[in-house]
Amino acid sequence: MPLLNSTIMRLNEITTLVEDKTNLTSENESLIKQIFKEINEKGERYDVDEIESWFENEGSWNVKDVKTRIVNISHYAQSRFEQTNKFRIVDDTCDDGDSCSCGH
């Protein structure tokens, strides 16, 4: 699945905001986590392999460990978002207000 233009814009934002592309600071990591969280919250889906490919081809990210860390953050953010959405609470109260698991 190709990356959406809006996702690519956010990846460009990461590239612009991270000054030292050889070493991520904790502040950089927090920023990257927030960006991927926002991407997921907007319902934009991405293939982690496409994220990796984008950073490989972008040109300014030359340290493999840094690229791997960003890809791992993107995967973690996506997995966490998907798990959160799987376990939504369903209201099981009856019309009369009683808690009901018996089906009446």
C-alpha positions in Angstrom: 0.0 0.0 0.0 1.6 3.3 -1.1 1.9 6.1 1.5 -0.7 8.8 1.4 0.5 12.3 0.6 -0.5 13.5 4.0 1.6 10.7 5.6 4.6 11.7 3.4 4.1 15.3 4.6 4.4 14.1 8.2 7.5 12.1 7.4 9.0 15.3 5.8 8.1 17.1 9.0 10.2 14.6 11.0 13.1 15.1 8.6 12.8 18.9 9.0 12.5 18.9 12.8 15.2 16.4 13.6 18.5 18.3 13.2 21.0 15.6 14.0 20.0 12.6 11.8 22.9 10.5 13.3 21.5 10.3 16.8 17.9 10.7 18.0 17.4 12.5 21.3 14.6 11.6 23.7 12.9 14.8 22.6 13.2 13.7 18.9 11.7 10.3 19.8 8.8 11.9 21.7 8.1 14.1 18.6 8.2 11.1 16.3 5.9 9.1 18.5 3.4 12.0 18.6 3.5 12.4 14.8 2.8 8.6 14.3 0.1 8.7 16.9 -1.6 11.6 15.1 -1.3 9.8 11.7 -3.0 6.8 13.2 -5.7 8.8 15.0 -6.6 10.4 11.6 -7.3 7.0 10.2 -4.3 7.1 7.8 -3.0 3.5 7.3 0.6 2.8 6.4 2.7 -0.2 5.7 5.7 -0.2 8.0 7.8 -1.5 5.1 6.8 1.6 3.1 7.9 3.9 6.0 11.3 2.1 6.0 11.6 2.4 2.3 10.7 6.1 2.5 13.5 6.8 5.0 15.9 4.7 3.0 15.3 6.7 -0.2 14.8 10.2 1.4 18.6 10.8 1.4 19.5 12.5 4.6 19.0 9.6 7.0 22.4 7.7 6.7 22.6 5.9 10.0 20.9 2.5 9.9 20.2 2.4 13.7 18.4 5.8 13.5 16.2 4.7 10.6 15.5 1.4 12.3 14.5 3.2 15.5 12.0 5.4 13.6 10.6 2.4 11.8 10.2 0.6 15.1 8.4 3.7 16.6 6.0 3.7 13.6 5.3 0.0 14.1 4.8 0.4 17.8 2.4 3.3 17.3 0.4 1.5 14.7 0.2 -1.7 16.8 -0.8 0.2 19.9 -3.5 2.1 18.0 -4.9 -1.1 16.5 -5.0 -2.9 19.8 -6.7 0.0 21.5 -9.5 0.0 18.9 -10.0 -3.8 19.1 -11.0 -3.6 22.7 -13.8 -1.0 22.9 -16.3 -1.4 25.6 -19.7 -2.4 24.5 -22.7 -1.3 26.5 -24.5 -4.4 27.8 -27.3 -2.8 29.8 -30.9 -3.7 29.0 -33.5 -1.1 28.0 -34.7 -1.1 31.6 -31.3 -0.1 32.9 -30.3 -3.4 34.4 -27.0 -5.0 33.6 -28.0 -7.9 31.4 -25.9 -10.7 30.0 -28.8 -13.2 29.8 -30.1 -11.7 26.6 -33.5 -10.5 27.8 
